Amino acid sequence: MTTAELYDVVVVGGGPAGSTAGAFLAQAGRRVLLVEREPFPRFHVGESLLPATLPILDRLGVHRAIAERGFQVKYGATFHDQESGLEHTFYFLQDKPWPNYTYQVPRADFDALLLEHAQKLGVDVRQPATVESVAFDAGGVTVTAESHGQRNEVRARFLVDASGRAGLLSQKIGRRERIPNLGKVALFAHWRGGWRAPGPDEGNIRIYVFESGWFWWIPLAGDRTSVGCVMHARTVRDWGETREALYREMIRRCRRVAEGLQGAQQVTEVHSEASFSYRNTPVVGDRFLAVGDAIAFVDPIFSGGVHIAMQSGELAARAIDQALTDGRFEARRFTAYERHVWGGLRPFFRFIHKYYEPAFLELFLKPKAAFGMVDAVLSVLSGGAFLGMSWRARASLLLLFSIARVNVWMRRRAGLPVESRLEW
């Protein structure tokens, strides 16, 4: 990179949020530079997609390539609570603006495919390259990056922070707010030879809640299964042995997972991720905005990560393209983008908080179709909240949360636990 290179937009980060934003901007005829610090493919958590992601893949023109990769198809999600024995499988609905299926994807392959597609559309991709400094002025932004021992500068009219949990701009000019009680640690690995459900249910994600936390069970193509345990950070702090030993201990404590892995072989090392939930500020500013995990990260129990990344990437590209057209780049120009993103994120946050409450979990695992409540829940958990929710859907969710409050009272009278499991 040299000082002579001028771009419309610099995107920092090549994950799904950055590659999506860059690809849509390139489709619109904008000159885009994308800087990614890691060489792809690279191992990553978050392998379960939502149905509402697929129309975004269609608009990107990459869905066919995704389908041809032979990723595991997913038609629903099964939730099981070890303490109560309750279990329910939610199947994605027909007749929605999105299909009734999605994919389970190894993120190394999926993310690399998205980045390659952005490059094919004309995005100038530089990797590995690490951004060292960002300087804004009245005319644009200067980005200094290091690659293969060489430091270079580029100029652009706008910057997209797609740096993920690193939170480039929140670290330099803003702050990160931890969300109380959602601070968790995940330990996860891939296995071969794990249990598979018969028929169409084979690809369903499974969530197993037990006393010490919860497990995800994500079947991938090629007889691989991603198995991860999410637990309170203090569980890890108090553990005196290796993380591998802790992972094995959590498997032992969760009966369904232990049974499903009998005879299976662990084929990757145990990976870890920590501090699962936060909000970053600022989201928008003069000549910049953030997308995906650079905005916020929510507990992954409902598999929203990739969808949030790609949906915010598309919304960002739309807002930036309009700004480039009319030449206005002040922060207030992007308040509509910020409102739209938070409108899609808030339902995820609310469901996550409620999911850890026994009174709500009991209702969630014994759903009633009355008053459209199941339809409303599935619309949120399919990623549909970003498209806006009808007043009927909002009323149905309000009714569900009201019934949950009544259930708290009933459980308390019966001497049953009511404290949120967020307090593990």
VOGU-3710 file (C-alpha; in Angstrom, 3 decimals, decimal comma):
1> mttaelydvv> 0,000/0,000/0,000  1,275/3,481/-0,817  0,159/7,022/-0,127  -0,893/7,344/-3,793  -3,694/4,828/-3,319  -7,091/6,426/-2,788  -10,275/4,516/-1,959  -13,893/5,299/-1,350  -13,973/2,998/1,699  -11,455/1,165/3,862
11> vvgggpagst> -12,899/-1,878/5,662  -10,920/-3,100/8,672  -11,617/-6,816/9,114  -12,420/-9,616/6,692  -14,939/-11,700/8,644  -18,584/-11,976/7,523  -19,388/-8,383/8,509  -16,449/-6,856/6,680  -16,604/-9,053/3,591  -20,365/-8,445/3,307
21> agaflaqagr> -20,045/-4,663/3,632  -17,163/-4,611/1,163  -18,918/-6,854/-1,349  -22,119/-4,804/-1,395  -20,141/-1,585/-1,791  -18,180/-3,121/-4,666  -21,473/-4,171/-6,257  -22,485/-0,519/-6,080  -19,339/0,455/-7,997  -17,337/1,791/-5,048
31> rvllverepf> -13,580/1,350/-4,716  -13,003/-0,649/-1,525  -9,873/-1,725/0,330  -10,270/-4,479/2,916  -7,506/-5,043/5,475  -7,493/-8,340/7,392  -4,856/-9,164/9,994  -5,139/-12,980/9,781  -4,468/-15,247/6,818  -7,579/-17,174/5,777
41> prfhvgesll> -8,793/-19,838/6,227  -8,656/-19,708/10,026  -10,589/-21,619/12,703  -13,478/-19,677/14,202  -16,456/-20,231/16,475  -20,077/-19,534/15,448  -20,880/-22,251/12,917  -24,688/-22,198/12,928  -26,491/-19,832/10,540  -30,046/-18,442/10,697
51> patlpildrl> -32,625/-18,742/7,880  -32,827/-14,970/7,390  -29,145/-15,022/6,412  -29,881/-16,840/3,155  -31,620/-13,938/1,373  -28,508/-11,855/2,123  -26,396/-14,564/0,455  -28,790/-14,374/-2,517  -28,390/-10,599/-2,808  -24,629/-10,990/-2,601
61> gvhraiaerg> -24,751/-13,529/-5,420  -22,864/-16,119/-3,369  -25,660/-18,484/-2,269  -25,089/-20,938/-5,120  -21,411/-21,251/-4,223  -22,377/-21,848/-0,578  -24,886/-24,538/-1,534  -22,384/-26,263/-3,809  -19,949/-26,652/-0,893  -22,216/-29,309/0,578
71> fqvkygatfh> -22,580/-27,746/4,019  -24,904/-29,499/6,472  -28,528/-28,367/6,079  -30,358/-27,298/9,249  -34,164/-27,254/9,585  -34,523/-26,358/13,234  -33,145/-26,282/16,758  -33,640/-28,594/19,728  -33,415/-27,302/23,300  -33,102/-29,600/26,320
81> dqesglehtf> -32,963/-28,783/30,031  -31,224/-31,494/32,048  -32,684/-30,315/35,354  -36,358/-30,499/34,359  -36,060/-33,054/31,557  -38,026/-30,735/29,262  -37,144/-30,733/25,563  -38,590/-29,124/22,452  -37,600/-28,902/18,806  -38,454/-25,711/16,932
91> yflqdkpwpn> -38,728/-26,088/13,158  -38,286/-23,032/10,969  -41,549/-21,790/9,494  -42,796/-21,844/5,925  -44,155/-18,789/4,113  -41,712/-16,258/5,570  -39,452/-13,772/3,743  -36,689/-16,343/4,325  -36,554/-20,116/3,681  -37,372/-22,778/6,262
101> ytyqvpradf> -33,795/-24,023/6,379  -30,233/-22,813/6,707  -26,715/-24,264/7,010  -24,219/-25,426/9,604  -20,838/-24,227/8,329  -17,199/-24,665/9,323  -16,321/-21,000/9,684  -12,854/-21,426/8,208  -14,428/-22,469/4,892  -17,453/-20,171/5,030
111> dalllehaqk> -15,544/-17,002/5,911  -12,882/-17,687/3,285  -15,577/-18,188/0,642  -17,229/-14,856/1,524  -13,902/-13,033/1,394  -12,985/-14,623/-1,944  -16,386/-13,586/-3,324  -15,823/-9,985/-2,203  -12,472/-10,062/-3,979  -14,120/-11,346/-7,156
121> lgvdvrqpat> -16,535/-8,422/-7,005  -13,593/-6,015/-6,990  -12,691/-5,508/-3,323  -8,934/-4,990/-2,905  -8,129/-7,494/-0,146  -4,844/-7,190/1,767  -3,944/-9,948/4,244  -2,290/-10,463/6,568  -2,150/-6,752/7,291  -2,568/-5,103/10,693
131> vesvafdagg> -3,966/-1,604/11,124  -1,658/0,429/13,357  -3,332/3,830/13,273  -6,432/5,600/12,010  -6,613/9,393/11,624  -9,759/11,269/10,586  -9,837/14,752/9,127  -12,274/16,959/7,237  -11,399/15,331/3,917  -11,376/11,664/4,865
141> vtvtaeshgq> -9,396/9,089/6,806  -5,754/8,007/6,728  -5,087/4,375/7,656  -1,602/3,102/8,462  -1,133/-0,656/8,227  1,759/-3,083/8,586  2,146/-6,072/6,305  5,167/-8,368/5,986  7,302/-5,910/7,934  6,376/-2,885/5,827
151> rnevrarflv> 4,296/0,099/7,013  2,133/1,894/4,450  -0,617/4,518/4,357  -3,814/4,777/2,358  -6,483/7,451/2,116  -10,225/6,893/1,912  -13,414/8,892/2,163  -14,891/6,523/4,767  -13,959/3,724/7,190  -15,869/0,609/8,246
161> dasgraglls> -14,823/-0,953/11,551  -15,358/-4,681/11,023  -12,568/-5,634/13,411  -14,830/-7,916/15,432  -14,252/-8,389/19,116  -10,974/-6,474/18,853  -13,141/-3,335/18,550  -10,630/-1,113/16,765  -12,483/2,195/17,163  -13,985/1,436/20,571
171> qkigrrerip> -10,450/0,851/21,827  -9,019/4,000/20,210  -11,775/6,587/20,591  -14,632/4,936/22,518  -15,264/2,327/25,164  -16,609/-1,168/25,718  -19,477/-1,793/28,126  -19,642/-5,286/29,564  -23,200/-6,558/29,911  -23,794/-7,577/33,553
181> nlgkvalfah> -24,019/-11,331/34,201  -23,458/-12,278/30,568  -19,700/-12,634/31,006  -19,089/-16,228/29,976  -16,304/-18,467/28,695  -16,705/-21,102/25,973  -14,546/-24,185/25,484  -15,107/-26,027/22,214  -13,670/-28,590/19,840  -14,613/-30,658/16,790
191> wrggwrapgp> -15,351/-34,370/17,017  -15,728/-37,197/14,516  -18,140/-40,072/15,036  -20,572/-38,279/17,356  -24,270/-39,137/17,570  -26,496/-38,069/14,672  -30,257/-37,628/14,691  -32,115/-39,600/12,025  -33,622/-38,079/8,879  -34,082/-34,318/8,399
201> degniriyvf> -33,280/-33,657/12,070  -29,651/-34,663/11,491  -28,535/-31,078/10,961  -30,476/-29,446/13,793  -28,440/-27,526/16,311  -28,948/-28,833/19,839  -28,673/-26,785/23,010  -28,241/-28,744/26,236  -28,710/-26,756/29,452  -27,275/-28,281/32,633
211> esgwfwwipl> -26,320/-27,105/36,101  -22,873/-25,739/35,201  -23,792/-23,995/31,928  -24,929/-25,109/28,498  -23,556/-26,992/25,493  -23,987/-26,424/21,797  -24,042/-29,471/19,544  -23,635/-28,465/15,887  -23,551/-31,262/13,292  -21,290/-30,396/10,371
221> agdrtsvgcv> -20,905/-32,185/7,044  -18,372/-34,992/6,797  -19,233/-36,620/10,141  -17,833/-33,719/12,171  -19,612/-32,149/15,131  -18,794/-28,898/16,874  -19,294/-29,363/20,615  -18,883/-26,346/22,881  -19,596/-25,595/26,512  -20,490/-22,096/27,708
231> mhartvrdwg> -19,968/-21,537/31,432  -19,591/-18,707/33,897  -16,155/-17,096/33,907  -15,700/-17,871/37,593  -16,041/-21,594/36,850  -12,912/-21,300/34,737  -11,128/-19,098/37,277  -11,781/-21,601/40,070  -10,636/-24,581/38,009  -7,157/-25,671/38,983
241> etrealyrem> -6,320/-27,889/36,023  -6,000/-27,492/32,233  -8,791/-26,211/30,015  -8,791/-29,620/28,293  -9,521/-31,252/31,654  -12,282/-28,708/32,368  -13,846/-29,352/28,959  -13,876/-33,094/29,637  -15,370/-32,511/33,083  -18,203/-30,436/31,621
251> irrcrrvaeg> -18,899/-33,195/29,105  -19,111/-35,676/31,975  -21,624/-33,475/33,810  -23,948/-33,075/30,803  -25,496/-36,501/30,229  -26,793/-35,945/26,683  -23,409/-34,732/25,483  -21,511/-37,525/27,236  -23,818/-40,106/25,669  -23,557/-38,517/22,224
261> lqgaqqvtev> -19,765/-38,589/22,304  -19,377/-42,219/23,353  -16,995/-43,766/20,860  -16,336/-40,391/19,153  -12,869/-38,959/18,533  -11,842/-35,372/19,260  -10,134/-34,106/16,092  -9,148/-30,541/17,072  -7,588/-29,006/20,126  -9,845/-27,343/22,677
271> hseasfsyrn> -10,337/-23,696/21,759  -11,628/-20,980/24,075  -13,466/-17,671/23,806  -14,248/-15,353/26,707  -16,295/-12,276/27,678  -19,220/-13,179/25,492  -21,419/-10,109/25,799  -20,664/-6,398/25,442  -21,696/-3,192/23,702  -19,176/-0,875/22,036
281> tpvvgdrfla> -19,415/2,860/21,508  -19,406/4,739/19,264  -21,266/2,813/16,561  -21,243/5,726/14,117  -19,228/8,929/13,757  -17,972/11,424/11,236  -16,741/9,286/8,328  -17,010/5,916/10,067  -19,371/3,267/11,331  -19,047/-0,162/12,947
291> vgdaiafvdp> -20,539/-3,487/11,897  -20,954/-6,954/13,426  -19,029/-7,800/16,574  -17,390/-4,365/16,517  -20,838/-3,078/17,621  -21,797/-5,728/20,157  -21,649/-9,407/20,914  -24,453/-11,340/22,541  -24,413/-14,733/24,196  -24,401/-17,233/21,295
301> ifsggvhiam> -27,200/-19,476/22,568  -29,478/-18,472/19,662  -26,765/-18,558/16,939  -27,187/-14,942/15,910  -23,547/-13,985/15,373  -23,095/-14,494/11,624  -26,535/-13,127/10,813  -25,972/-9,973/12,861  -22,609/-9,538/11,139  -23,924/-9,935/7,612
311> qsgelaarai> -27,145/-7,996/8,123  -25,317/-5,052/9,667  -22,761/-5,283/6,838  -25,493/-4,968/4,225  -27,220/-2,111/6,058  -23,882/-0,338/6,429  -23,083/-0,646/2,728  -26,449/0,839/1,838  -25,971/3,805/4,179  -22,376/4,416/3,053
321> dqaltdgrfe> -23,255/4,246/-0,641  -25,908/6,930/-0,126  -23,434/9,071/1,819  -20,832/8,741/-0,941  -23,449/9,815/-3,460  -24,502/12,989/-1,639  -21,087/13,727/-0,078  -22,340/13,983/3,521  -20,369/12,011/6,106  -21,257/13,546/9,484
331> arrftayerh> -22,283/11,193/12,300  -25,960/12,203/12,285  -26,098/11,022/8,678  -25,882/7,441/10,018  -28,289/7,552/12,977  -30,917/5,659/10,949  -28,391/2,871/10,401  -27,644/2,709/14,128  -31,357/2,601/15,026  -31,951/-0,182/12,506
341> vwgglrpffr> -29,112/-2,291/13,877  -30,203/-1,928/17,489  -33,784/-2,670/16,476  -32,576/-6,054/15,256  -30,252/-6,682/18,202  -32,574/-5,867/21,104  -34,860/-8,898/20,714  -31,799/-11,185/20,849  -30,632/-9,524/24,058  -34,061/-9,812/25,644
351> fihkyyepaf> -34,498/-13,480/24,738  -31,044/-14,299/26,068  -31,729/-12,666/29,413  -35,110/-14,413/29,687  -33,775/-17,785/28,550  -31,681/-18,093/31,706  -34,751/-17,608/33,938  -36,332/-20,962/34,936  -39,854/-19,527/34,678  -39,296/-18,473/31,066
361> lelflkpkaa> -37,324/-21,576/30,078  -40,185/-23,744/31,308  -42,607/-21,916/29,009  -40,090/-21,851/26,155  -39,767/-25,656/26,273  -43,559/-26,141/26,471  -44,656/-23,653/23,802  -48,273/-22,902/22,978  -49,323/-21,854/19,502  -52,068/-19,600/20,890
371> fgmvdavlsv> -52,017/-15,896/20,017  -49,178/-16,373/17,542  -46,543/-16,721/20,256  -44,589/-19,556/18,600  -44,626/-17,716/15,270  -43,298/-14,553/16,930  -40,546/-16,438/18,790  -39,442/-18,238/15,638  -39,419/-15,006/13,652  -36,991/-13,470/16,142
381> lsggaflgms> -34,832/-16,581/16,364  -34,728/-16,862/12,554  -33,230/-13,364/12,349  -36,401/-11,612/11,239  -36,296/-8,811/13,794  -34,010/-6,813/11,482  -36,844/-6,668/8,950  -39,200/-5,116/11,501  -41,900/-6,797/13,535  -45,641/-6,418/13,068
391> wrarasllll> -47,755/-5,140/15,940  -49,232/-8,654/16,244  -45,785/-10,183/16,704  -44,826/-7,544/19,274  -48,103/-8,127/21,132  -47,519/-11,897/21,094  -44,051/-11,490/22,602  -45,389/-9,082/25,221  -47,994/-11,688/26,163  -45,340/-14,393/26,392
401> fsiarvnvwm> -43,158/-12,301/28,700  -46,225/-11,425/30,816  -47,085/-15,109/31,222  -43,473/-15,727/32,238  -43,835/-13,154/35,025  -46,945/-14,958/36,257  -44,995/-18,213/36,128  -42,342/-16,694/38,387  -45,026/-16,090/41,014  -46,419/-19,610/40,613
411> rrraglpves> -42,989/-21,215/40,888  -42,149/-19,158/43,957  -45,369/-20,275/45,657  -44,545/-23,890/44,793  -41,052/-23,550/46,245  -39,361/-23,972/42,865  -36,238/-22,040/41,764  -36,857/-18,652/40,170  -33,350/-17,125/40,212  -31,797/-16,469/36,832
421> rlew> -29,091/-18,903/35,797  -27,116/-15,854/34,736  -26,009/-15,857/38,371  -24,107/-19,146/38,009
//
